[in-house]
Amino acid sequence: MTTTDRERASEIEAVVATMVDRLAGRFKPDRILLFGSRARGDATESSDIDLLVVMPDGTDRRQTAIEMHVALGDLPAAKDIVVTTPSHIARRGHVIGTVLRPALREGRILYERV
C-alpha cells in the first residue's frame, strides 16, 4: 500500500466515522453496520460506503433513508444507506438476493445503542 493509498484509506475512515456520528446523534438507530467491499477489505478507489442502519420497529424506512441521505449529503464520498428494522430483518434477512442477507452476514458493527 502506497502513502497515497494509506492517506485515501484514512480519509475514508474519517468520513465513515463522521457518517456514524451524525446518524447516531440525529436518528438514534439501534445499530449501524458497514457492509460491502469496505467491510470485506476489497474496496477500490471507486467503491462506495455501504451502511445498514437498523432503526426501531415502526420507523418509516423510506422517509428515514431520504433524511439520512440529506444529513450526509455534504460528505465527500459515494454512499449507500439502507434503512431497516428488526421486524423487517426477521422477515427478509435470510432471503437470498436481498441486500439484507449479505449485509447481515459480512457487516461490521460500527455503532450499537446500549
Backbone atoms as SQL, in Angstrom:
CREATE TABLE atoms (id INTEGER PRIMARY KEY, chain TEXT, resi INTEGER, resn TEXT, atom TEXT, x REAL, y REAL, z REAL);
INSERT INTO atoms VALUES
  (1, 'A', 1, 'MET', 'N', 0.854, -1.174, 0.000),
  (2, 'A', 1, 'MET', 'CA', 0.000, 0.000, 0.000),
  (3, 'A', 1, 'MET', 'C', 0.900, 1.238, 0.000),
  (4, 'A', 2, 'THR', 'N', 0.665, 2.126, -0.933),
  (5, 'A', 2, 'THR', 'CA', 1.469, 3.339, -1.027),
  (6, 'A', 2, 'THR', 'C', 0.987, 4.375, -0.021),
  (7, 'A', 3, 'THR', 'N', 1.794, 5.420, 0.135),
  (8, 'A', 3, 'THR', 'CA', 1.404, 6.507, 1.039),
  (9, 'A', 3, 'THR', 'C', 0.073, 7.108, 0.605),
  (10, 'A', 4, 'THR', 'N', -0.093, 7.302, -0.695),
  (11, 'A', 4, 'THR', 'CA', -1.345, 7.861, -1.210),
  (12, 'A', 4, 'THR', 'C', -2.521, 6.943, -0.879),
  (13, 'A', 5, 'ASP', 'N', -2.320, 5.632, -1.031),
  (14, 'A', 5, 'ASP', 'CA', -3.380, 4.678, -0.697),
  (15, 'A', 5, 'ASP', 'C', -3.728, 4.749, 0.787),
  (16, 'A', 6, 'ARG', 'N', -2.701, 4.847, 1.629),
  (17, 'A', 6, 'ARG', 'CA', -2.927, 4.934, 3.073),
  (18, 'A', 6, 'ARG', 'C', -3.666, 6.222, 3.422),
  (19, 'A', 7, 'GLU', 'N', -3.269, 7.311, 2.774),
  (20, 'A', 7, 'GLU', 'CA', -3.933, 8.594, 3.027),
  (21, 'A', 7, 'GLU', 'C', -5.400, 8.521, 2.623),
  (22, 'A', 8, 'ARG', 'N', -5.668, 7.927, 1.467),
  (23, 'A', 8, 'ARG', 'CA', -7.050, 7.803, 0.996),
  (24, 'A', 8, 'ARG', 'C', -7.859, 6.913, 1.947),
  (25, 'A', 9, 'ALA', 'N', -7.262, 5.808, 2.396),
  (26, 'A', 9, 'ALA', 'CA', -7.946, 4.922, 3.338),
  (27, 'A', 9, 'ALA', 'C', -8.252, 5.660, 4.635),
  (28, 'A', 10, 'SER', 'N', -7.318, 6.471, 5.078),
  (29, 'A', 10, 'SER', 'CA', -7.516, 7.253, 6.298),
  (30, 'A', 10, 'SER', 'C', -8.637, 8.277, 6.110),
  (31, 'A', 11, 'GLU', 'N', -8.685, 8.896, 4.937),
  (32, 'A', 11, 'GLU', 'CA', -9.755, 9.854, 4.634),
  (33, 'A', 11, 'GLU', 'C', -11.120, 9.161, 4.655),
  (34, 'A', 12, 'ILE', 'N', -11.186, 7.983, 4.055),
  (35, 'A', 12, 'ILE', 'CA', -12.448, 7.235, 4.020),
  (36, 'A', 12, 'ILE', 'C', -12.870, 6.848, 5.431),
  (37, 'A', 13, 'GLU', 'N', -11.907, 6.391, 6.245),
  (38, 'A', 13, 'GLU', 'CA', -12.224, 6.040, 7.636),
  (39, 'A', 13, 'GLU', 'C', -12.786, 7.246, 8.385),
  (40, 'A', 14, 'ALA', 'N', -12.231, 8.417, 8.129),
  (41, 'A', 14, 'ALA', 'CA', -12.720, 9.638, 8.779),
  (42, 'A', 14, 'ALA', 'C', -14.139, 9.964, 8.313),
  (43, 'A', 15, 'VAL', 'N', -14.407, 9.781, 7.025),
  (44, 'A', 15, 'VAL', 'CA', -15.754, 10.029, 6.501),
  (45, 'A', 15, 'VAL', 'C', -16.745, 9.047, 7.128),
  (46, 'A', 16, 'VAL', 'N', -16.361, 7.778, 7.212),
  (47, 'A', 16, 'VAL', 'CA', -17.242, 6.773, 7.817),
  (48, 'A', 16, 'VAL', 'C', -17.532, 7.137, 9.272),
  (49, 'A', 17, 'ALA', 'N', -16.513, 7.539, 10.007),
  (50, 'A', 17, 'ALA', 'CA', -16.704, 7.930, 11.414),
  (51, 'A', 17, 'ALA', 'C', -17.656, 9.117, 11.528),
  (52, 'A', 18, 'THR', 'N', -17.519, 10.086, 10.632),
  (53, 'A', 18, 'THR', 'CA', -18.416, 11.244, 10.630),
  (54, 'A', 18, 'THR', 'C', -19.844, 10.814, 10.312),
  (55, 'A', 19, 'MET', 'N', -19.989, 9.920, 9.336),
  (56, 'A', 19, 'MET', 'CA', -21.317, 9.419, 8.985),
  (57, 'A', 19, 'MET', 'C', -21.977, 8.760, 10.192),
  (58, 'A', 20, 'VAL', 'N', -21.239, 7.893, 10.863),
  (59, 'A', 20, 'VAL', 'CA', -21.782, 7.177, 12.020),
  (60, 'A', 20, 'VAL', 'C', -22.150, 8.156, 13.127),
  (61, 'A', 21, 'ASP', 'N', -21.273, 9.118, 13.400),
  (62, 'A', 21, 'ASP', 'CA', -21.562, 10.114, 14.441),
  (63, 'A', 21, 'ASP', 'C', -22.836, 10.891, 14.133),
  (64, 'A', 22, 'ARG', 'N', -22.973, 11.336, 12.893),
  (65, 'A', 22, 'ARG', 'CA', -24.166, 12.108, 12.519),
  (66, 'A', 22, 'ARG', 'C', -25.433, 11.274, 12.619),
  (67, 'A', 23, 'LEU', 'N', -25.371, 10.067, 12.062),
  (68, 'A', 23, 'LEU', 'CA', -26.563, 9.220, 12.071),
  (69, 'A', 23, 'LEU', 'C', -26.960, 8.830, 13.488),
  (70, 'A', 24, 'ALA', 'N', -25.978, 8.463, 14.299),
  (71, 'A', 24, 'ALA', 'CA', -26.271, 8.069, 15.682),
  (72, 'A', 24, 'ALA', 'C', -26.831, 9.248, 16.473),
  (73, 'A', 25, 'GLY', 'N', -26.260, 10.421, 16.280),
  (74, 'A', 25, 'GLY', 'CA', -26.699, 11.592, 17.023),
  (75, 'A', 25, 'GLY', 'C', -28.077, 12.082, 16.638),
  (76, 'A', 26, 'ARG', 'N', -28.364, 12.074, 15.353),
  (77, 'A', 26, 'ARG', 'CA', -29.631, 12.636, 14.892),
  (78, 'A', 26, 'ARG', 'C', -30.784, 11.633, 14.866),
  (79, 'A', 27, 'PHE', 'N', -30.487, 10.386, 14.479),
  (80, 'A', 27, 'PHE', 'CA', -31.569, 9.430, 14.223),
  (81, 'A', 27, 'PHE', 'C', -31.734, 8.363, 15.301),
  (82, 'A', 28, 'LYS', 'N', -30.761, 8.237, 16.185),
  (83, 'A', 28, 'LYS', 'CA', -30.835, 7.279, 17.301),
  (84, 'A', 28, 'LYS', 'C', -31.141, 5.845, 16.839),
  (85, 'A', 29, 'PRO', 'N', -30.338, 5.298, 15.926),
  (86, 'A', 29, 'PRO', 'CA', -30.583, 3.929, 15.464),
  (87, 'A', 29, 'PRO', 'C', -30.226, 2.900, 16.529),
  (88, 'A', 30, 'ASP', 'N', -30.700, 1.678, 16.313),
  (89, 'A', 30, 'ASP', 'CA', -30.310, 0.568, 17.183),
  (90, 'A', 30, 'ASP', 'C', -28.873, 0.133, 16.869),
  (91, 'A', 31, 'ARG', 'N', -28.569, 0.050, 15.558),
  (92, 'A', 31, 'ARG', 'CA', -27.242, -0.385, 15.111),
  (93, 'A', 31, 'ARG', 'C', -26.915, 0.242, 13.767),
  (94, 'A', 32, 'ILE', 'N', -25.622, 0.369, 13.507),
  (95, 'A', 32, 'ILE', 'CA', -25.132, 0.769, 12.193),
  (96, 'A', 32, 'ILE', 'C', -24.040, -0.218, 11.817),
  (97, 'A', 33, 'LEU', 'N', -24.176, -0.818, 10.634),
  (98, 'A', 33, 'LEU', 'CA', -23.189, -1.773, 10.145),
  (99, 'A', 33, 'LEU', 'C', -22.586, -1.283, 8.838),
  (100, 'A', 34, 'LEU', 'N', -21.295, -1.459, 8.692),
  (101, 'A', 34, 'LEU', 'CA', -20.605, -1.249, 7.424),
  (102, 'A', 34, 'LEU', 'C', -20.640, -2.582, 6.696),
  (103, 'A', 35, 'PHE', 'N', -21.038, -2.571, 5.421),
  (104, 'A', 35, 'PHE', 'CA', -21.036, -3.820, 4.659),
  (105, 'A', 35, 'PHE', 'C', -20.504, -3.551, 3.262),
  (106, 'A', 36, 'GLY', 'N', -20.452, -4.574, 2.447),
  (107, 'A', 36, 'GLY', 'CA', -19.939, -4.432, 1.095),
  (108, 'A', 36, 'GLY', 'C', -18.423, -4.499, 1.056),
  (109, 'A', 37, 'SER', 'N', -17.865, -3.958, -0.011),
  (110, 'A', 37, 'SER', 'CA', -16.423, -4.088, -0.244),
  (111, 'A', 37, 'SER', 'C', -15.580, -3.462, 0.858),
  (112, 'A', 38, 'ARG', 'N', -16.039, -2.396, 1.443),
  (113, 'A', 38, 'ARG', 'CA', -15.254, -1.756, 2.517),
  (114, 'A', 38, 'ARG', 'C', -15.225, -2.630, 3.768),
  (115, 'A', 39, 'ALA', 'N', -16.286, -3.355, 4.043),
  (116, 'A', 39, 'ALA', 'CA', -16.296, -4.274, 5.192),
  (117, 'A', 39, 'ALA', 'C', -15.460, -5.519, 4.900),
  (118, 'A', 40, 'ARG', 'N', -15.485, -5.971, 3.647),
  (119, 'A', 40, 'ARG', 'CA', -14.720, -7.164, 3.273),
  (120, 'A', 40, 'ARG', 'C', -13.234, -6.881, 3.124),
  (121, 'A', 41, 'GLY', 'N', -12.890, -5.605, 2.907),
  (122, 'A', 41, 'GLY', 'CA', -11.486, -5.253, 2.717),
  (123, 'A', 41, 'GLY', 'C', -11.020, -5.322, 1.278),
  (124, 'A', 42, 'ASP', 'N', -11.959, -5.385, 0.336),
  (125, 'A', 42, 'ASP', 'CA', -11.561, -5.429, -1.070),
  (126, 'A', 42, 'ASP', 'C', -12.075, -4.214, -1.851),
  (127, 'A', 43, 'ALA', 'N', -12.192, -3.098, -1.165),
  (128, 'A', 43, 'ALA', 'CA', -12.660, -1.857, -1.798),
  (129, 'A', 43, 'ALA', 'C', -11.608, -1.320, -2.755),
  (130, 'A', 44, 'THR', 'N', -12.093, -0.677, -3.794),
  (131, 'A', 44, 'THR', 'CA', -11.219, 0.035, -4.721),
  (132, 'A', 44, 'THR', 'C', -11.450, 1.530, -4.524),
  (133, 'A', 45, 'GLU', 'N', -10.711, 2.328, -5.255),
  (134, 'A', 45, 'GLU', 'CA', -10.857, 3.779, -5.134),
  (135, 'A', 45, 'GLU', 'C', -12.274, 4.238, -5.467),
  (136, 'A', 46, 'SER', 'N', -12.952, 3.500, -6.352),
  (137, 'A', 46, 'SER', 'CA', -14.296, 3.909, -6.770),
  (138, 'A', 46, 'SER', 'C', -15.409, 3.280, -5.922),
  (139, 'A', 47, 'SER', 'N', -15.054, 2.497, -4.917),
  (140, 'A', 47, 'SER', 'CA', -16.071, 1.850, -4.079),
  (141, 'A', 47, 'SER', 'C', -16.815, 2.866, -3.224),
  (142, 'A', 48, 'ASP', 'N', -18.112, 2.614, -3.059),
  (143, 'A', 48, 'ASP', 'CA', -18.894, 3.485, -2.185),
  (144, 'A', 48, 'ASP', 'C', -18.844, 2.964, -0.749),
  (145, 'A', 49, 'ILE', 'N', -19.472, 3.695, 0.138),
  (146, 'A', 49, 'ILE', 'CA', -19.574, 3.307, 1.545),
  (147, 'A', 49, 'ILE', 'C', -20.995, 2.795, 1.751),
  (148, 'A', 50, 'ASP', 'N', -21.113, 1.525, 2.117),
  (149, 'A', 50, 'ASP', 'CA', -22.414, 0.900, 2.323),
  (150, 'A', 50, 'ASP', 'C', -22.689, 0.783, 3.813),
  (151, 'A', 51, 'LEU', 'N', -23.783, 1.392, 4.256),
  (152, 'A', 51, 'LEU', 'CA', -24.181, 1.303, 5.661),
  (153, 'A', 51, 'LEU', 'C', -25.581, 0.715, 5.762),
  (154, 'A', 52, 'LEU', 'N', -25.730, -0.237, 6.674),
  (155, 'A', 52, 'LEU', 'CA', -27.039, -0.760, 7.038),
  (156, 'A', 52, 'LEU', 'C', -27.382, -0.138, 8.380),
  (157, 'A', 53, 'VAL', 'N', -28.478, 0.606, 8.414),
  (158, 'A', 53, 'VAL', 'CA', -28.890, 1.303, 9.629),
  (159, 'A', 53, 'VAL', 'C', -30.165, 0.640, 10.143),
  (160, 'A', 54, 'VAL', 'N', -30.069, 0.041, 11.324),
  (161, 'A', 54, 'VAL', 'CA', -31.211, -0.649, 11.928),
  (162, 'A', 54, 'VAL', 'C', -31.902, 0.323, 12.878),
  (163, 'A', 55, 'MET', 'N', -33.132, 0.675, 12.509),
  (164, 'A', 55, 'MET', 'CA', -33.940, 1.606, 13.288),
  (165, 'A', 55, 'MET', 'C', -35.001, 0.831, 14.065),
  (166, 'A', 56, 'PRO', 'N', -35.596, 1.445, 15.078),
  (167, 'A', 56, 'PRO', 'CA', -36.658, 0.763, 15.829),
  (168, 'A', 56, 'PRO', 'C', -37.848, 0.425, 14.927),
  (169, 'A', 57, 'ASP', 'N', -38.549, -0.655, 15.285),
  (170, 'A', 57, 'ASP', 'CA', -39.766, -1.013, 14.559),
  (171, 'A', 57, 'ASP', 'C', -40.717, 0.175, 14.545),
  (172, 'A', 58, 'GLY', 'N', -41.443, 0.317, 13.441),
  (173, 'A', 58, 'GLY', 'CA', -42.374, 1.425, 13.292),
  (174, 'A', 58, 'GLY', 'C', -41.785, 2.601, 12.539),
  (175, 'A', 59, 'THR', 'N', -40.482, 2.578, 12.308),
  (176, 'A', 59, 'THR', 'CA', -39.821, 3.651, 11.566),
  (177, 'A', 59, 'THR', 'C', -40.230, 3.584, 10.103),
  (178, 'A', 60, 'ASP', 'N', -40.496, 4.730, 9.504),
  (179, 'A', 60, 'ASP', 'CA', -40.749, 4.817, 8.066),
  (180, 'A', 60, 'ASP', 'C', -39.388, 4.699, 7.379),
  (181, 'A', 61, 'ARG', 'N', -39.079, 3.514, 6.886),
  (182, 'A', 61, 'ARG', 'CA', -37.742, 3.242, 6.347),
  (183, 'A', 61, 'ARG', 'C', -37.399, 4.146, 5.166),
  (184, 'A', 62, 'ARG', 'N', -38.320, 4.320, 4.257),
  (185, 'A', 62, 'ARG', 'CA', -38.049, 5.118, 3.056),
  (186, 'A', 62, 'ARG', 'C', -37.795, 6.584, 3.414),
  (187, 'A', 63, 'GLN', 'N', -38.672, 7.168, 4.212),
  (188, 'A', 63, 'GLN', 'CA', -38.520, 8.574, 4.595),
  (189, 'A', 63, 'GLN', 'C', -37.248, 8.781, 5.405),
  (190, 'A', 64, 'THR', 'N', -36.956, 7.852, 6.302),
  (191, 'A', 64, 'THR', 'CA', -35.745, 7.967, 7.118),
  (192, 'A', 64, 'THR', 'C', -34.500, 7.883, 6.249),
  (193, 'A', 65, 'ALA', 'N', -34.509, 7.002, 5.252),
  (194, 'A', 65, 'ALA', 'CA', -33.364, 6.899, 4.340),
  (195, 'A', 65, 'ALA', 'C', -33.150, 8.215, 3.595),
  (196, 'A', 66, 'ILE', 'N', -34.231, 8.837, 3.158),
  (197, 'A', 66, 'ILE', 'CA', -34.125, 10.131, 2.471),
  (198, 'A', 66, 'ILE', 'C', -33.514, 11.168, 3.409),
  (199, 'A', 67, 'GLU', 'N', -34.018, 11.229, 4.624),
  (200, 'A', 67, 'GLU', 'CA', -33.495, 12.198, 5.595),
  (201, 'A', 67, 'GLU', 'C', -32.026, 11.931, 5.919),
  (202, 'A', 68, 'MET', 'N', -31.643, 10.676, 5.967),
  (203, 'A', 68, 'MET', 'CA', -30.241, 10.339, 6.233),
  (204, 'A', 68, 'MET', 'C', -29.343, 10.769, 5.083),
  (205, 'A', 69, 'HIS', 'N', -29.790, 10.542, 3.856),
  (206, 'A', 69, 'HIS', 'CA', -29.000, 10.975, 2.700),
  (207, 'A', 69, 'HIS', 'C', -28.819, 12.490, 2.706),
  (208, 'A', 70, 'VAL', 'N', -29.853, 13.220, 3.060),
  (209, 'A', 70, 'VAL', 'CA', -29.750, 14.682, 3.145),
  (210, 'A', 70, 'VAL', 'C', -28.750, 15.069, 4.232),
  (211, 'A', 71, 'ALA', 'N', -28.831, 14.405, 5.383),
  (212, 'A', 71, 'ALA', 'CA', -27.937, 14.729, 6.506),
  (213, 'A', 71, 'ALA', 'C', -26.471, 14.455, 6.182),
  (214, 'A', 72, 'LEU', 'N', -26.224, 13.541, 5.234),
  (215, 'A', 72, 'LEU', 'CA', -24.850, 13.174, 4.877),
  (216, 'A', 72, 'LEU', 'C', -24.426, 13.730, 3.522),
  (217, 'A', 73, 'GLY', 'N', -25.285, 14.528, 2.915),
  (218, 'A', 73, 'GLY', 'CA', -25.061, 14.989, 1.551),
  (219, 'A', 73, 'GLY', 'C', -23.795, 15.773, 1.315),
  (220, 'A', 74, 'ASP', 'N', -23.277, 16.432, 2.335),
  (221, 'A', 74, 'ASP', 'CA', -22.081, 17.258, 2.149),
  (222, 'A', 74, 'ASP', 'C', -20.784, 16.457, 2.253),
  (223, 'A', 75, 'LEU', 'N', -20.869, 15.202, 2.618),
  (224, 'A', 75, 'LEU', 'CA', -19.647, 14.412, 2.802),
  (225, 'A', 75, 'LEU', 'C', -19.095, 13.941, 1.458),
  (226, 'A', 76, 'PRO', 'N', -17.766, 14.006, 1.301),
  (227, 'A', 76, 'PRO', 'CA', -17.135, 13.764, 0.001),
  (228, 'A', 76, 'PRO', 'C', -16.892, 12.285, -0.301),
  (229, 'A', 77, 'ALA', 'N', -17.944, 11.499, -0.301),
  (230, 'A', 77, 'ALA', 'CA', -17.798, 10.082, -0.636),
  (231, 'A', 77, 'ALA', 'C', -19.130, 9.556, -1.145),
  (232, 'A', 78, 'ALA', 'N', -19.047, 8.621, -2.098),
  (233, 'A', 78, 'ALA', 'CA', -20.259, 7.953, -2.561),
  (234, 'A', 78, 'ALA', 'C', -20.750, 7.053, -1.437),
  (235, 'A', 79, 'LYS', 'N', -22.051, 7.052, -1.208),
  (236, 'A', 79, 'LYS', 'CA', -22.584, 6.289, -0.093),
  (237, 'A', 79, 'LYS', 'C', -23.915, 5.653, -0.449),
  (238, 'A', 80, 'ASP', 'N', -24.174, 4.526, 0.180),
  (239, 'A', 80, 'ASP', 'CA', -25.452, 3.841, 0.037),
  (240, 'A', 80, 'ASP', 'C', -25.934, 3.530, 1.444),
  (241, 'A', 81, 'ILE', 'N', -27.072, 4.081, 1.808),
  (242, 'A', 81, 'ILE', 'CA', -27.627, 3.904, 3.142),
  (243, 'A', 81, 'ILE', 'C', -28.874, 3.035, 3.018),
  (244, 'A', 82, 'VAL', 'N', -28.867, 1.895, 3.677),
  (245, 'A', 82, 'VAL', 'CA', -30.018, 1.001, 3.694),
  (246, 'A', 82, 'VAL', 'C', -30.605, 1.050, 5.098),
  (247, 'A', 83, 'VAL', 'N', -31.866, 1.437, 5.184),
  (248, 'A', 83, 'VAL', 'CA', -32.545, 1.538, 6.477),
  (249, 'A', 83, 'VAL', 'C', -33.464, 0.328, 6.631),
  (250, 'A', 84, 'THR', 'N', -33.379, -0.308, 7.776),
  (251, 'A', 84, 'THR', 'CA', -34.214, -1.469, 8.054),
  (252, 'A', 84, 'THR', 'C', -34.657, -1.431, 9.511),
  (253, 'A', 85, 'THR', 'N', -35.456, -2.405, 9.890),
  (254, 'A', 85, 'THR', 'CA', -35.941, -2.529, 11.270),
  (255, 'A', 85, 'THR', 'C', -35.788, -3.986, 11.705),
  (256, 'A', 86, 'PRO', 'N', -35.832, -4.253, 13.001),
  (257, 'A', 86, 'PRO', 'CA', -35.735, -5.646, 13.458),
  (258, 'A', 86, 'PRO', 'C', -36.807, -6.560, 12.847),
  (259, 'A', 87, 'SER', 'N', -38.042, -6.069, 12.732),
  (260, 'A', 87, 'SER', 'CA', -39.093, -6.921, 12.163),
  (261, 'A', 87, 'SER', 'C', -38.860, -7.168, 10.675),
  (262, 'A', 88, 'HIS', 'N', -38.328, -6.191, 9.960),
  (263, 'A', 88, 'HIS', 'CA', -38.004, -6.380, 8.545),
  (264, 'A', 88, 'HIS', 'C', -36.870, -7.392, 8.402),
  (265, 'A', 89, 'ILE', 'N', -35.885, -7.321, 9.286),
  (266, 'A', 89, 'ILE', 'CA', -34.788, -8.295, 9.268),
  (267, 'A', 89, 'ILE', 'C', -35.332, -9.699, 9.532),
  (268, 'A', 90, 'ALA', 'N', -36.240, -9.823, 10.486),
  (269, 'A', 90, 'ALA', 'CA', -36.816, -11.134, 10.808),
  (270, 'A', 90, 'ALA', 'C', -37.556, -11.725, 9.611),
  (271, 'A', 91, 'ARG', 'N', -38.231, -10.865, 8.836),
  (272, 'A', 91, 'ARG', 'CA', -38.994, -11.330, 7.672),
  (273, 'A', 91, 'ARG', 'C', -38.124, -11.564, 6.449),
  (274, 'A', 92, 'ARG', 'N', -37.118, -10.699, 6.227),
  (275, 'A', 92, 'ARG', 'CA', -36.403, -10.704, 4.951),
  (276, 'A', 92, 'ARG', 'C', -34.893, -10.939, 5.047),
  (277, 'A', 93, 'GLY', 'N', -34.342, -10.973, 6.244),
  (278, 'A', 93, 'GLY', 'CA', -32.896, -11.054, 6.407),
  (279, 'A', 93, 'GLY', 'C', -32.254, -12.318, 5.882),
  (280, 'A', 94, 'HIS', 'N', -33.016, -13.382, 5.745),
  (281, 'A', 94, 'HIS', 'CA', -32.485, -14.662, 5.281),
  (282, 'A', 94, 'HIS', 'C', -32.692, -14.886, 3.781),
  (283, 'A', 95, 'VAL', 'N', -33.408, -14.003, 3.123),
  (284, 'A', 95, 'VAL', 'CA', -33.803, -14.205, 1.731),
  (285, 'A', 95, 'VAL', 'C', -32.630, -13.923, 0.793),
  (286, 'A', 96, 'ILE', 'N', -32.290, -14.942, 0.008),
  (287, 'A', 96, 'ILE', 'CA', -31.222, -14.804, -0.984),
  (288, 'A', 96, 'ILE', 'C', -31.648, -13.765, -2.011),
  (289, 'A', 97, 'GLY', 'N', -30.726, -12.907, -2.394),
  (290, 'A', 97, 'GLY', 'CA', -30.996, -11.886, -3.393),
  (291, 'A', 97, 'GLY', 'C', -31.365, -10.535, -2.810),
  (292, 'A', 98, 'THR', 'N', -31.575, -10.483, -1.504),
  (293, 'A', 98, 'THR', 'CA', -31.840, -9.192, -0.872),
  (294, 'A', 98, 'THR', 'C', -30.527, -8.593, -0.391),
  (295, 'A', 99, 'VAL', 'N', -30.503, -7.299, -0.218),
  (296, 'A', 99, 'VAL', 'CA', -29.302, -6.637, 0.296),
  (297, 'A', 99, 'VAL', 'C', -29.092, -6.980, 1.774),
  (298, 'A', 100, 'LEU', 'N', -30.164, -7.310, 2.464),
  (299, 'A', 100, 'LEU', 'CA', -30.053, -7.605, 3.898),
  (300, 'A', 100, 'LEU', 'C', -29.190, -8.825, 4.184),
  (301, 'A', 101, 'ARG', 'N', -29.351, -9.868, 3.407),
  (302, 'A', 101, 'ARG', 'CA', -28.642, -11.118, 3.705),
  (303, 'A', 101, 'ARG', 'C', -27.125, -10.926, 3.740),
  (304, 'A', 102, 'PRO', 'N', -26.508, -10.427, 2.671),
  (305, 'A', 102, 'PRO', 'CA', -25.050, -10.238, 2.754),
  (306, 'A', 102, 'PRO', 'C', -24.649, -9.162, 3.757),
  (307, 'A', 103, 'ALA', 'N', -25.472, -8.132, 3.902),
  (308, 'A', 103, 'ALA', 'CA', -25.136, -7.068, 4.859),
  (309, 'A', 103, 'ALA', 'C', -25.080, -7.626, 6.275),
  (310, 'A', 104, 'LEU', 'N', -26.016, -8.496, 6.608),
  (311, 'A', 104, 'LEU', 'CA', -26.041, -9.087, 7.946),
  (312, 'A', 104, 'LEU', 'C', -24.930, -10.115, 8.131),
  (313, 'A', 105, 'ARG', 'N', -24.564, -10.812, 7.060),
  (314, 'A', 105, 'ARG', 'CA', -23.523, -11.842, 7.149),
  (315, 'A', 105, 'ARG', 'C', -22.119, -11.252, 7.214),
  (316, 'A', 106, 'GLU', 'N', -21.863, -10.234, 6.417),
  (317, 'A', 106, 'GLU', 'CA', -20.496, -9.704, 6.320),
  (318, 'A', 106, 'GLU', 'C', -20.316, -8.374, 7.033),
  (319, 'A', 107, 'GLY', 'N', -21.410, -7.793, 7.480),
  (320, 'A', 107, 'GLY', 'CA', -21.352, -6.451, 8.062),
  (321, 'A', 107, 'GLY', 'C', -20.538, -6.384, 9.342),
  (322, 'A', 108, 'ARG', 'N', -19.890, -5.250, 9.508),
  (323, 'A', 108, 'ARG', 'CA', -19.138, -4.961, 10.735),
  (324, 'A', 108, 'ARG', 'C', -19.918, -3.917, 11.519),
  (325, 'A', 109, 'ILE', 'N', -20.196, -4.195, 12.772),
  (326, 'A', 109, 'ILE', 'CA', -20.947, -3.249, 13.595),
  (327, 'A', 109, 'ILE', 'C', -20.054, -2.057, 13.924),
  (328, 'A', 110, 'LEU', 'N', -20.514, -0.868, 13.542),
  (329, 'A', 110, 'LEU', 'CA', -19.790, 0.372, 13.823),
  (330, 'A', 110, 'LEU', 'C', -20.401, 1.119, 15.001),
  (331, 'A', 111, 'TYR', 'N', -21.681, 0.862, 15.248),
  (332, 'A', 111, 'TYR', 'CA', -22.391, 1.541, 16.331),
  (333, 'A', 111, 'TYR', 'C', -23.487, 0.606, 16.823),
  (334, 'A', 112, 'GLU', 'N', -23.661, 0.572, 18.123),
  (335, 'A', 112, 'GLU', 'CA', -24.774, -0.176, 18.703),
  (336, 'A', 112, 'GLU', 'C', -25.253, 0.565, 19.937),
  (337, 'A', 113, 'ARG', 'N', -26.548, 0.857, 19.942),
  (338, 'A', 113, 'ARG', 'CA', -27.122, 1.571, 21.084),
  (339, 'A', 113, 'ARG', 'C', -27.164, 0.637, 22.287),
  (340, 'A', 114, 'VAL', 'N', -26.784, 1.174, 23.427),
  (341, 'A', 114, 'VAL', 'CA', -26.795, 0.360, 24.658),
  (342, 'A', 114, 'VAL', 'C', -27.968, 0.722, 25.538);
